[in-house]
Amino acid sequence: MTRVLYPGSFDPVHIGHVEIVDTAATLFDEVVVATVRNPQKGTGLFALDARMDMLSESFAHLPNVTITMFSSLVVDLARDLECDFIVKGLRAVSDFENELQMAQMNLEISGVHTMFIPSASKYSFLASSLIREVAKFGGDVSSMVPSPVAKRLEELQGS
Ligand code: ADP
């Protein structure tokens, strides 16, 4: 049985992430999606528990996907949860440089390997930071996020 860990900020989860989880859930027996507050990405829009709720609602149809949050090193979580690999999505070559360095560091400190899943090119422009920015100014991002996220973004826009 192969269990993989898919970590990220997911603030909020969008359909680029959904595509990676759908693929991982087909390739591997179990997928753990873990959300973290990334200090490099500022305070964020949604609290961690709201991100978890949106992830749970978005992946409720996939029985082999579970959701968690963490504040430790990704590799410590991977080991605690007995995950065989970390999975990361790749949007473009620009992601690769940073992700490769992180994967090599994680391998060096823990022996845990990272597997990359490339995004379909039609989703490669998507980033949570852009979704937040467009939504903040009232833009319609409903086609780019799962419906539980669209609902919460509308609530924020209305408040
Ligand atoms: P974002 O960059 O959208 O804020 P995260 O930090 O939550 O996303 O990213 C979590 C993981 O999802 C990373 O491996 C990232 O490369 C990947 N990812 C983000 N956006 C996409 C996308 N549009 N297609 C495929 N993978 C993506």
Backbone and ligand atoms as CSV (ligand in chain L), in Angstrom:
chain,resi,resn,atom,element,x,y,z
A,1,MET,N,N,0.826,-1.198,0.000
A,1,MET,CA,C,0.000,0.000,0.000
A,1,MET,C,C,0.871,1.264,0.000
A,2,THR,N,N,0.564,2.191,-0.868
A,2,THR,CA,C,1.365,3.415,-0.953
A,2,THR,C,C,0.554,4.608,-0.478
A,3,ARG,N,N,1.110,5.304,0.522
A,3,ARG,CA,C,0.444,6.507,1.037
A,3,ARG,C,C,1.345,7.699,0.731
A,4,VAL,N,N,0.751,8.775,0.187
A,4,VAL,CA,C,1.552,9.960,-0.138
A,4,VAL,C,C,1.002,11.186,0.584
A,5,LEU,N,N,1.896,12.146,0.768
A,5,LEU,CA,C,1.530,13.397,1.442
A,5,LEU,C,C,1.589,14.530,0.432
A,6,TYR,N,N,0.504,15.298,0.331
A,6,TYR,CA,C,0.470,16.463,-0.564
A,6,TYR,C,C,0.345,17.718,0.304
A,7,PRO,N,N,1.462,18.400,0.569
A,7,PRO,CA,C,1.418,19.568,1.450
A,7,PRO,C,C,1.290,20.877,0.671
A,8,GLY,N,N,0.716,21.883,1.307
A,8,GLY,CA,C,0.626,23.193,0.660
A,8,GLY,C,C,-0.088,24.173,1.570
A,9,SER,N,N,-0.184,25.410,1.100
A,9,SER,CA,C,-0.909,26.417,1.883
A,9,SER,C,C,-2.419,26.259,1.667
A,10,PHE,N,N,-2.807,26.005,0.413
A,10,PHE,CA,C,-4.223,25.830,0.078
A,10,PHE,C,C,-5.081,26.966,0.627
A,11,ASP,N,N,-4.656,28.191,0.344
A,11,ASP,CA,C,-5.339,29.373,0.889
A,11,ASP,C,C,-5.877,30.251,-0.248
A,12,PRO,N,N,-6.928,29.832,-0.936
A,12,PRO,CA,C,-7.696,28.590,-0.761
A,12,PRO,C,C,-7.287,27.547,-1.807
A,13,VAL,N,N,-7.853,26.333,-1.607
A,13,VAL,CA,C,-7.647,25.277,-2.606
A,13,VAL,C,C,-8.318,25.700,-3.921
A,14,HIS,N,N,-7.664,25.418,-5.054
A,14,HIS,CA,C,-8.239,25.759,-6.364
A,14,HIS,C,C,-8.173,24.537,-7.278
A,15,ILE,N,N,-8.689,24.677,-8.504
A,15,ILE,CA,C,-8.825,23.469,-9.332
A,15,ILE,C,C,-7.489,22.942,-9.865
A,16,GLY,N,N,-6.435,23.773,-9.793
A,16,GLY,CA,C,-5.092,23.257,-10.107
A,16,GLY,C,C,-4.691,22.234,-9.051
A,17,HIS,N,N,-4.973,22.549,-7.773
A,17,HIS,CA,C,-4.701,21.585,-6.694
A,17,HIS,C,C,-5.589,20.345,-6.850
A,18,VAL,N,N,-6.875,20.593,-7.181
A,18,VAL,CA,C,-7.824,19.474,-7.307
A,18,VAL,C,C,-7.321,18.473,-8.346
A,19,GLU,N,N,-6.793,19.004,-9.429
A,19,GLU,CA,C,-6.291,18.126,-10.489
A,19,GLU,C,C,-5.150,17.238,-9.967
A,20,ILE,N,N,-4.269,17.832,-9.158
A,20,ILE,CA,C,-3.139,17.055,-8.628
A,20,ILE,C,C,-3.646,15.979,-7.656
A,21,VAL,N,N,-4.608,16.339,-6.815
A,21,VAL,CA,C,-5.147,15.361,-5.860
A,21,VAL,C,C,-5.880,14.245,-6.599
A,22,ASP,N,N,-6.676,14.613,-7.600
A,22,ASP,CA,C,-7.383,13.587,-8.393
A,22,ASP,C,C,-6.385,12.601,-9.001
A,23,THR,N,N,-5.297,13.144,-9.551
A,23,THR,CA,C,-4.289,12.275,-10.175
A,23,THR,C,C,-3.613,11.402,-9.123
A,24,ALA,N,N,-3.219,12.014,-8.010
A,24,ALA,CA,C,-2.534,11.252,-6.949
A,24,ALA,C,C,-3.453,10.162,-6.388
A,25,ALA,N,N,-4.753,10.474,-6.292
A,25,ALA,CA,C,-5.698,9.489,-5.735
A,25,ALA,C,C,-5.887,8.308,-6.680
A,26,THR,N,N,-5.577,8.516,-7.955
A,26,THR,CA,C,-5.639,7.412,-8.922
A,26,THR,C,C,-4.344,6.602,-8.898
A,27,LEU,N,N,-3.214,7.309,-8.724
A,27,LEU,CA,C,-1.911,6.636,-8.797
A,27,LEU,C,C,-1.545,5.905,-7.511
A,28,PHE,N,N,-2.015,6.439,-6.367
A,28,PHE,CA,C,-1.585,5.895,-5.070
A,28,PHE,C,C,-2.798,5.425,-4.260
A,29,ASP,N,N,-2.535,4.568,-3.264
A,29,ASP,CA,C,-3.647,4.017,-2.483
A,29,ASP,C,C,-4.278,5.062,-1.569
A,30,GLU,N,N,-3.431,5.876,-0.927
A,30,GLU,CA,C,-3.957,6.881,0.009
A,30,GLU,C,C,-3.242,8.205,-0.209
A,31,VAL,N,N,-3.986,9.287,-0.126
A,31,VAL,CA,C,-3.416,10.633,-0.265
A,31,VAL,C,C,-3.802,11.436,0.970
A,32,VAL,N,N,-2.799,11.990,1.648
A,32,VAL,CA,C,-3.061,12.886,2.774
A,32,VAL,C,C,-2.766,14.303,2.296
A,33,VAL,N,N,-3.776,15.163,2.317
A,33,VAL,CA,C,-3.593,16.563,1.930
A,33,VAL,C,C,-3.412,17.356,3.231
A,34,ALA,N,N,-2.293,18.076,3.339
A,34,ALA,CA,C,-1.979,18.757,4.603
A,34,ALA,C,C,-1.788,20.248,4.362
A,35,THR,N,N,-2.519,21.052,5.104
A,35,THR,CA,C,-2.405,22.496,4.944
A,35,THR,C,C,-1.558,23.101,6.073
A,36,VAL,N,N,-0.753,24.059,5.695
A,36,VAL,CA,C,0.158,24.692,6.646
A,36,VAL,C,C,0.071,26.200,6.474
A,37,ARG,N,N,0.337,26.928,7.539
A,37,ARG,CA,C,0.467,28.377,7.390
A,37,ARG,C,C,1.913,28.661,7.005
A,38,ASN,N,N,2.112,29.129,5.788
A,38,ASN,CA,C,3.467,29.386,5.301
A,38,ASN,C,C,3.847,30.833,5.629
A,39,PRO,N,N,4.811,31.050,6.552
A,39,PRO,CA,C,5.162,32.412,6.938
A,39,PRO,C,C,5.652,33.258,5.764
A,40,GLN,N,N,6.180,32.584,4.710
A,40,GLN,CA,C,6.646,33.328,3.524
A,40,GLN,C,C,5.484,33.914,2.738
A,41,LYS,N,N,4.255,33.419,3.004
A,41,LYS,CA,C,3.102,33.888,2.229
A,41,LYS,C,C,2.213,34.836,3.033
A,42,GLY,N,N,2.768,35.435,4.105
A,42,GLY,CA,C,2.018,36.430,4.870
A,42,GLY,C,C,0.944,35.811,5.753
A,43,THR,N,N,-0.003,36.639,6.205
A,43,THR,CA,C,-0.988,36.144,7.174
A,43,THR,C,C,-2.048,35.259,6.522
A,44,GLY,N,N,-2.240,35.399,5.223
A,44,GLY,CA,C,-3.206,34.556,4.542
A,44,GLY,C,C,-4.606,35.128,4.596
A,45,LEU,N,N,-5.506,34.479,3.859
A,45,LEU,CA,C,-6.902,34.933,3.808
A,45,LEU,C,C,-7.762,34.112,4.753
A,46,PHE,N,N,-7.663,32.787,4.664
A,46,PHE,CA,C,-8.500,31.909,5.479
A,46,PHE,C,C,-7.694,31.305,6.630
A,47,ALA,N,N,-8.351,31.151,7.779
A,47,ALA,CA,C,-7.725,30.464,8.922
A,47,ALA,C,C,-7.529,28.993,8.545
A,48,LEU,N,N,-6.605,28.350,9.248
A,48,LEU,CA,C,-6.292,26.952,8.906
A,48,LEU,C,C,-7.507,26.041,8.990
A,49,ASP,N,N,-8.379,26.262,10.021
A,49,ASP,CA,C,-9.530,25.350,10.123
A,49,ASP,C,C,-10.515,25.569,8.973
A,50,ALA,N,N,-10.625,26.800,8.486
A,50,ALA,CA,C,-11.497,27.053,7.323
A,50,ALA,C,C,-10.904,26.392,6.074
A,51,ARG,N,N,-9.579,26.463,5.928
A,51,ARG,CA,C,-8.927,25.801,4.776
A,51,ARG,C,C,-9.170,24.296,4.820
A,52,MET,N,N,-9.075,23.739,6.052
A,52,MET,CA,C,-9.310,22.300,6.203
A,52,MET,C,C,-10.741,21.938,5.846
A,53,ASP,N,N,-11.697,22.767,6.302
A,53,ASP,CA,C,-13.110,22.498,5.985
A,53,ASP,C,C,-13.321,22.514,4.471
A,54,MET,N,N,-12.729,23.512,3.807
A,54,MET,CA,C,-12.911,23.613,2.351
A,54,MET,C,C,-12.274,22.419,1.636
A,55,LEU,N,N,-11.099,21.981,2.148
A,55,LEU,CA,C,-10.442,20.805,1.553
A,55,LEU,C,C,-11.316,19.561,1.751
A,56,SER,N,N,-11.834,19.393,2.976
A,56,SER,CA,C,-12.664,18.207,3.274
A,56,SER,C,C,-13.893,18.183,2.382
A,57,GLU,N,N,-14.549,19.348,2.232
A,57,GLU,CA,C,-15.758,19.403,1.396
A,57,GLU,C,C,-15.406,19.156,-0.075
A,58,SER,N,N,-14.269,19.675,-0.507
A,58,SER,CA,C,-13.895,19.552,-1.921
A,58,SER,C,C,-13.502,18.130,-2.306
A,59,PHE,N,N,-12.996,17.357,-1.324
A,59,PHE,CA,C,-12.535,15.998,-1.645
A,59,PHE,C,C,-13.386,14.918,-0.984
A,60,ALA,N,N,-14.591,15.303,-0.555
A,60,ALA,CA,C,-15.475,14.347,0.134
A,60,ALA,C,C,-15.807,13.145,-0.757
A,61,HIS,N,N,-15.755,13.357,-2.085
A,61,HIS,CA,C,-16.116,12.273,-3.013
A,61,HIS,C,C,-14.980,11.269,-3.218
A,62,LEU,N,N,-13.798,11.551,-2.675
A,62,LEU,CA,C,-12.657,10.643,-2.874
A,62,LEU,C,C,-12.357,9.909,-1.566
A,63,PRO,N,N,-12.744,8.630,-1.460
A,63,PRO,CA,C,-12.615,7.912,-0.187
A,63,PRO,C,C,-11.172,7.698,0.270
A,64,ASN,N,N,-10.219,7.758,-0.653
A,64,ASN,CA,C,-8.817,7.518,-0.253
A,64,ASN,C,C,-8.047,8.816,-0.001
A,65,VAL,N,N,-8.769,9.936,0.148
A,65,VAL,CA,C,-8.115,11.222,0.455
A,65,VAL,C,C,-8.503,11.666,1.856
A,66,THR,N,N,-7.498,11.980,2.682
A,66,THR,CA,C,-7.781,12.534,4.012
A,66,THR,C,C,-7.104,13.903,4.134
A,67,ILE,N,N,-7.598,14.695,5.072
A,67,ILE,CA,C,-7.141,16.080,5.216
A,67,ILE,C,C,-6.570,16.277,6.619
A,68,THR,N,N,-5.466,17.008,6.700
A,68,THR,CA,C,-4.927,17.351,8.014
A,68,THR,C,C,-4.253,18.727,7.922
A,69,MET,N,N,-3.825,19.231,9.071
A,69,MET,CA,C,-3.030,20.469,9.069
A,69,MET,C,C,-1.750,20.210,9.852
A,70,PHE,N,N,-0.750,21.056,9.659
A,70,PHE,CA,C,0.500,20.834,10.368
A,70,PHE,C,C,1.256,22.142,10.539
A,71,SER,N,N,2.177,22.123,11.505
A,71,SER,CA,C,3.016,23.310,11.691
A,71,SER,C,C,4.470,22.890,11.853
A,72,SER,N,N,4.746,21.618,11.561
A,72,SER,CA,C,6.105,21.086,11.707
A,72,SER,C,C,6.787,21.054,10.341
A,73,LEU,N,N,7.940,20.425,10.277
A,73,LEU,CA,C,8.572,20.182,8.986
A,73,LEU,C,C,7.722,19.186,8.195
A,74,VAL,N,N,7.624,19.398,6.889
A,74,VAL,CA,C,6.844,18.481,6.047
A,74,VAL,C,C,7.348,17.045,6.208
A,75,VAL,N,N,8.664,16.887,6.266
A,75,VAL,CA,C,9.205,15.515,6.334
A,75,VAL,C,C,8.883,14.848,7.672
A,76,ASP,N,N,8.775,15.652,8.739
A,76,ASP,CA,C,8.389,15.058,10.031
A,76,ASP,C,C,6.954,14.553,9.961
A,77,LEU,N,N,6.091,15.358,9.319
A,77,LEU,CA,C,4.699,14.925,9.157
A,77,LEU,C,C,4.641,13.667,8.290
A,78,ALA,N,N,5.437,13.664,7.214
A,78,ALA,CA,C,5.446,12.498,6.313
A,78,ALA,C,C,5.836,11.239,7.091
A,79,ARG,N,N,6.829,11.379,7.958
A,79,ARG,CA,C,7.260,10.204,8.730
A,79,ARG,C,C,6.223,9.812,9.775
A,80,ASP,N,N,5.661,10.845,10.483
A,80,ASP,CA,C,4.637,10.561,11.511
A,80,ASP,C,C,3.446,9.815,10.907
A,81,LEU,N,N,3.063,10.220,9.690
A,81,LEU,CA,C,1.875,9.620,9.054
A,81,LEU,C,C,2.227,8.394,8.207
A,82,GLU,N,N,3.513,8.019,8.264
A,82,GLU,CA,C,4.001,6.856,7.521
A,82,GLU,C,C,3.703,6.972,6.010
A,83,CYS,N,N,3.981,8.171,5.477
A,83,CYS,CA,C,3.809,8.381,4.034
A,83,CYS,C,C,5.071,7.922,3.313
A,84,ASP,N,N,4.887,7.329,2.145
A,84,ASP,CA,C,6.031,6.827,1.380
A,84,ASP,C,C,6.719,7.943,0.599
A,85,PHE,N,N,5.916,8.892,0.114
A,85,PHE,CA,C,6.464,10.003,-0.670
A,85,PHE,C,C,5.726,11.286,-0.350
A,86,ILE,N,N,6.397,12.389,-0.694
A,86,ILE,CA,C,5.729,13.683,-0.763
A,86,ILE,C,C,5.355,13.879,-2.234
A,87,VAL,N,N,4.193,14.446,-2.487
A,87,VAL,CA,C,3.785,14.760,-3.854
A,87,VAL,C,C,3.693,16.267,-3.991
A,88,LYS,N,N,4.232,16.807,-5.073
A,88,LYS,CA,C,4.107,18.246,-5.351
A,88,LYS,C,C,3.624,18.419,-6.792
A,89,GLY,N,N,2.866,19.473,-7.000
A,89,GLY,CA,C,2.424,19.792,-8.359
A,89,GLY,C,C,3.411,20.758,-8.998
A,90,LEU,N,N,3.577,20.640,-10.288
A,90,LEU,CA,C,4.462,21.573,-11.017
A,90,LEU,C,C,3.665,22.306,-12.072
A,91,ARG,N,N,3.639,23.646,-11.954
A,91,ARG,CA,C,2.909,24.452,-12.934
A,91,ARG,C,C,3.767,24.755,-14.150
A,92,ALA,N,N,5.013,25.100,-13.894
A,92,ALA,CA,C,5.884,25.593,-14.973
A,92,ALA,C,C,7.329,25.386,-14.539
A,93,VAL,N,N,8.235,25.663,-15.453
A,93,VAL,CA,C,9.662,25.503,-15.144
A,93,VAL,C,C,10.041,26.366,-13.942
A,94,SER,N,N,9.369,27.507,-13.812
A,94,SER,CA,C,9.687,28.402,-12.693
A,94,SER,C,C,9.428,27.727,-11.345
A,95,ASP,N,N,8.419,26.844,-11.254
A,95,ASP,CA,C,8.177,26.097,-10.006
A,95,ASP,C,C,9.294,25.095,-9.751
A,96,PHE,N,N,9.824,24.549,-10.869
A,96,PHE,CA,C,10.709,23.400,-10.756
A,96,PHE,C,C,11.975,23.699,-9.951
A,97,GLU,N,N,12.551,24.873,-10.201
A,97,GLU,CA,C,13.822,25.204,-9.547
A,97,GLU,C,C,13.692,25.167,-8.018
A,98,ASN,N,N,12.671,25.854,-7.545
A,98,ASN,CA,C,12.420,25.927,-6.118
A,98,ASN,C,C,12.024,24.566,-5.531
A,99,GLU,N,N,11.132,23.874,-6.269
A,99,GLU,CA,C,10.636,22.576,-5.782
A,99,GLU,C,C,11.749,21.531,-5.772
A,100,LEU,N,N,12.643,21.592,-6.769
A,100,LEU,CA,C,13.753,20.636,-6.814
A,100,LEU,C,C,14.658,20.832,-5.604
A,101,GLN,N,N,14.953,22.098,-5.304
A,101,GLN,CA,C,15.821,22.403,-4.160
A,101,GLN,C,C,15.183,21.903,-2.856
A,102,MET,N,N,13.864,22.142,-2.737
A,102,MET,CA,C,13.163,21.704,-1.526
A,102,MET,C,C,13.155,20.178,-1.431
A,103,ALA,N,N,12.931,19.516,-2.582
A,103,ALA,CA,C,12.898,18.050,-2.603
A,103,ALA,C,C,14.260,17.478,-2.204
A,104,GLN,N,N,15.325,18.125,-2.690
A,104,GLN,CA,C,16.673,17.634,-2.366
A,104,GLN,C,C,16.981,17.831,-0.883
A,105,MET,N,N,16.566,18.976,-0.342
A,105,MET,CA,C,16.754,19.228,1.090
A,105,MET,C,C,15.977,18.199,1.913
A,106,ASN,N,N,14.720,17.971,1.534
A,106,ASN,CA,C,13.892,17.012,2.279
A,106,ASN,C,C,14.480,15.604,2.218
A,107,LEU,N,N,15.025,15.244,1.055
A,107,LEU,CA,C,15.639,13.919,0.922
A,107,LEU,C,C,16.872,13.821,1.816
A,108,GLU,N,N,17.654,14.899,1.818
A,108,GLU,CA,C,18.895,14.918,2.596
A,108,GLU,C,C,18.621,14.776,4.104
A,109,ILE,N,N,17.591,15.482,4.591
A,109,ILE,CA,C,17.372,15.481,6.045
A,109,ILE,C,C,16.515,14.310,6.527
A,110,SER,N,N,15.866,13.616,5.614
A,110,SER,CA,C,14.934,12.583,6.090
A,110,SER,C,C,14.941,11.289,5.299
A,111,GLY,N,N,15.465,11.326,4.077
A,111,GLY,CA,C,15.385,10.130,3.224
A,111,GLY,C,C,14.036,10.010,2.527
A,112,VAL,N,N,13.135,10.997,2.729
A,112,VAL,CA,C,11.815,10.940,2.079
A,112,VAL,C,C,11.914,11.565,0.680
A,113,HIS,N,N,11.494,10.827,-0.343
A,113,HIS,CA,C,11.540,11.313,-1.722
A,113,HIS,C,C,10.297,12.138,-2.063
A,114,THR,N,N,10.450,13.019,-3.060
A,114,THR,CA,C,9.325,13.816,-3.569
A,114,THR,C,C,9.030,13.397,-5.001
A,115,MET,N,N,7.752,13.220,-5.308
A,115,MET,CA,C,7.342,12.917,-6.679
A,115,MET,C,C,6.602,14.118,-7.225
A,116,PHE,N,N,6.899,14.490,-8.459
A,116,PHE,CA,C,6.257,15.652,-9.079
A,116,PHE,C,C,5.177,15.221,-10.066
A,117,ILE,N,N,4.061,15.917,-9.985
A,117,ILE,CA,C,2.977,15.684,-10.951
A,117,ILE,C,C,2.785,16.989,-11.721
A,118,PRO,N,N,2.990,16.977,-13.030
A,118,PRO,CA,C,2.817,18.216,-13.792
A,118,PRO,C,C,1.344,18.572,-13.955
A,119,SER,N,N,1.045,19.867,-13.927
A,119,SER,CA,C,-0.347,20.290,-14.121
A,119,SER,C,C,-0.695,20.237,-15.597
A,120,ALA,N,N,-1.987,20.050,-15.883
A,120,ALA,CA,C,-2.448,20.230,-17.265
A,120,ALA,C,C,-2.220,21.700,-17.579
A,121,SER,N,N,-1.756,21.988,-18.779
A,121,SER,CA,C,-1.348,23.370,-19.052
A,121,SER,C,C,-2.486,24.359,-18.870
A,122,LYS,N,N,-3.733,23.913,-19.033
A,122,LYS,CA,C,-4.842,24.869,-18.893
A,122,LYS,C,C,-4.991,25.361,-17.448
A,123,TYR,N,N,-4.395,24.659,-16.488
A,123,TYR,CA,C,-4.476,25.108,-15.094
A,123,TYR,C,C,-3.174,25.725,-14.601
A,124,SER,N,N,-2.181,25.814,-15.469
A,124,SER,CA,C,-0.858,26.177,-14.971
A,124,SER,C,C,-0.756,27.651,-14.555
A,125,PHE,N,N,-1.738,28.469,-14.920
A,125,PHE,CA,C,-1.701,29.881,-14.515
A,125,PHE,C,C,-2.284,30.076,-13.112
A,126,LEU,N,N,-2.896,29.020,-12.580
A,126,LEU,CA,C,-3.612,29.197,-11.309
A,126,LEU,C,C,-2.682,29.206,-10.104
A,127,ALA,N,N,-2.908,30.160,-9.227
A,127,ALA,CA,C,-2.177,30.226,-7.951
A,127,ALA,C,C,-3.139,30.808,-6.924
A,128,SER,N,N,-3.063,30.307,-5.698
A,128,SER,CA,C,-3.965,30.810,-4.659
A,128,SER,C,C,-3.796,32.313,-4.471
A,129,SER,N,N,-2.548,32.800,-4.600
A,129,SER,CA,C,-2.309,34.236,-4.392
A,129,SER,C,C,-3.105,35.061,-5.418
A,130,LEU,N,N,-3.169,34.581,-6.664
A,130,LEU,CA,C,-3.934,35.298,-7.703
A,130,LEU,C,C,-5.433,35.225,-7.438
A,131,ILE,N,N,-5.879,34.055,-6.998
A,131,ILE,CA,C,-7.307,33.888,-6.669
A,131,ILE,C,C,-7.686,34.893,-5.573
A,132,ARG,N,N,-6.837,34.992,-4.552
A,132,ARG,CA,C,-7.125,35.923,-3.437
A,132,ARG,C,C,-7.190,37.349,-3.949
A,133,GLU,N,N,-6.233,37.690,-4.794
A,133,GLU,CA,C,-6.126,39.057,-5.303
A,133,GLU,C,C,-7.357,39.432,-6.147
A,134,VAL,N,N,-7.728,38.536,-7.066
A,134,VAL,CA,C,-8.871,38.822,-7.945
A,134,VAL,C,C,-10.160,38.878,-7.122
A,135,ALA,N,N,-10.308,37.919,-6.186
A,135,ALA,CA,C,-11.533,37.875,-5.371
A,135,ALA,C,C,-11.655,39.121,-4.502
A,136,LYS,N,N,-10.513,39.578,-4.004
A,136,LYS,CA,C,-10.511,40.759,-3.129
A,136,LYS,C,C,-11.123,41.978,-3.828
A,137,PHE,N,N,-10.885,42.071,-5.134
A,137,PHE,CA,C,-11.408,43.225,-5.869
A,137,PHE,C,C,-12.713,42.909,-6.607
A,138,GLY,N,N,-13.385,41.818,-6.144
A,138,GLY,CA,C,-14.728,41.528,-6.650
A,138,GLY,C,C,-14.771,40.736,-7.940
A,139,GLY,N,N,-13.613,40.233,-8.421
A,139,GLY,CA,C,-13.598,39.447,-9.662
A,139,GLY,C,C,-14.231,38.074,-9.454
A,140,ASP,N,N,-14.699,37.489,-10.564
A,140,ASP,CA,C,-15.376,36.192,-10.499
A,140,ASP,C,C,-14.364,35.064,-10.693
A,141,VAL,N,N,-14.099,34.316,-9.629
A,141,VAL,CA,C,-13.144,33.199,-9.716
A,141,VAL,C,C,-13.863,31.864,-9.543
A,142,SER,N,N,-15.200,31.885,-9.643
A,142,SER,CA,C,-15.975,30.692,-9.292
A,142,SER,C,C,-15.643,29.479,-10.177
A,143,SER,N,N,-15.156,29.719,-11.410
A,143,SER,CA,C,-14.824,28.569,-12.267
A,143,SER,C,C,-13.440,27.998,-11.937
A,144,MET,N,N,-12.719,28.669,-11.054
A,144,MET,CA,C,-11.337,28.256,-10.781
A,144,MET,C,C,-11.163,27.579,-9.428
A,145,VAL,N,N,-12.266,27.501,-8.685
A,145,VAL,CA,C,-12.195,26.916,-7.335
A,145,VAL,C,C,-13.347,25.933,-7.157
A,146,PRO,N,N,-13.200,24.942,-6.260
A,146,PRO,CA,C,-14.324,24.052,-5.976
A,146,PRO,C,C,-15.491,24.866,-5.382
A,147,SER,N,N,-16.718,24.358,-5.528
A,147,SER,CA,C,-17.884,25.155,-5.109
A,147,SER,C,C,-17.876,25.551,-3.621
A,148,PRO,N,N,-17.381,24.718,-2.690
A,148,PRO,CA,C,-17.347,25.177,-1.286
A,148,PRO,C,C,-16.458,26.427,-1.099
A,149,VAL,N,N,-15.423,26.529,-1.939
A,149,VAL,CA,C,-14.532,27.702,-1.855
A,149,VAL,C,C,-15.223,28.918,-2.472
A,150,ALA,N,N,-15.878,28.695,-3.626
A,150,ALA,CA,C,-16.586,29.806,-4.287
A,150,ALA,C,C,-17.610,30.410,-3.324
A,151,LYS,N,N,-18.290,29.537,-2.593
A,151,LYS,CA,C,-19.326,30.003,-1.647
A,151,LYS,C,C,-18.704,30.881,-0.563
A,152,ARG,N,N,-17.593,30.426,-0.009
A,152,ARG,CA,C,-16.954,31.218,1.059
A,152,ARG,C,C,-16.385,32.537,0.521
A,153,LEU,N,N,-15.849,32.494,-0.686
A,153,LEU,CA,C,-15.312,33.743,-1.261
A,153,LEU,C,C,-16.444,34.754,-1.501
A,154,GLU,N,N,-17.602,34.234,-1.956
A,154,GLU,CA,C,-18.764,35.129,-2.148
A,154,GLU,C,C,-19.190,35.743,-0.825
A,155,GLU,N,N,-19.177,34.926,0.231
A,155,GLU,CA,C,-19.554,35.441,1.561
A,155,GLU,C,C,-18.605,36.564,1.988
A,156,LEU,N,N,-17.303,36.339,1.723
A,156,LEU,CA,C,-16.314,37.371,2.083
A,156,LEU,C,C,-16.536,38.648,1.274
A,157,GLN,N,N,-16.837,38.453,-0.035
A,157,GLN,CA,C,-17.048,39.621,-0.910
A,157,GLN,C,C,-18.293,40.402,-0.481
A,158,GLY,N,N,-19.284,39.646,0.066
A,158,GLY,CA,C,-20.539,40.305,0.469
A,158,GLY,C,C,-20.436,40.988,1.811
A,159,SER,N,N,-19.388,40.676,2.585
A,159,SER,CA,C,-19.338,41.217,3.964
A,159,SER,C,C,-18.619,42.573,4.022
L,1,ADP,P1,P,-0.318,28.230,-4.438
L,1,ADP,O1,O,1.028,28.396,-5.101
L,1,ADP,O2,O,-1.454,28.137,-5.394
L,1,ADP,O3,O,-0.505,29.167,-3.270
L,1,ADP,P2,P,0.298,26.069,-2.590
L,1,ADP,O4,O,1.452,26.696,-1.933
L,1,ADP,O5,O,-0.873,25.740,-1.738
L,1,ADP,O6,O,-0.317,26.812,-3.846
L,1,ADP,O7,O,0.804,24.809,-3.398
L,1,ADP,C1,C,0.736,23.486,-2.990
L,1,ADP,C2,C,1.246,22.601,-4.092
L,1,ADP,O8,O,0.354,22.698,-5.215
L,1,ADP,C3,C,2.620,22.936,-4.646
L,1,ADP,O9,O,3.246,21.727,-5.003
L,1,ADP,C4,C,2.310,23.732,-5.888
L,1,ADP,O10,O,3.328,23.682,-6.850
L,1,ADP,C5,C,1.083,23.018,-6.372
L,1,ADP,N1,N,0.249,23.852,-7.227
L,1,ADP,C6,C,-0.186,25.086,-6.992
L,1,ADP,N2,N,-0.918,25.554,-8.020
L,1,ADP,C7,C,-0.948,24.557,-8.955
L,1,ADP,C8,C,-1.517,24.429,-10.273
L,1,ADP,N3,N,-2.196,25.424,-10.841
L,1,ADP,N4,N,-1.334,23.260,-10.915
L,1,ADP,C9,C,-0.614,22.272,-10.344
L,1,ADP,N5,N,-0.032,22.334,-9.140
L,1,ADP,C10,C,-0.194,23.465,-8.442
